């Protein structure tokens, strides 16, 4: 899958960072996240920036960030919810929510 739309809301971008943090731990529930979803998560975590405050704004790519000095990388993103480590249904819900929220971002590659 290829990202075709690079504007997501704050909630989706934070969820991407939470899932990316979870994946990076190597936790054995990481296998629940499909590879195609992992690709989208990694892409968002690599390219998105957060406005310093204000909810509901979209996150911007590095190219658009260059036009606005008020943006900074999301390197201090919230850690993933600790319940994901013990509650598979809760993690599955987060994955499903992420996939539904980002389905408009991708197109089949090929």
ABEGO torsion letter per residue (X at the ends): XBBABABBBAAAAAAAAAAAAAAAAGBAAAAABBAAAAAAAAAAAAABBBBABEBGBBBBBAAAAAABAABBBBAABBBBBAAAAABAAAAAAAAAAAAAAAAAABBBBX
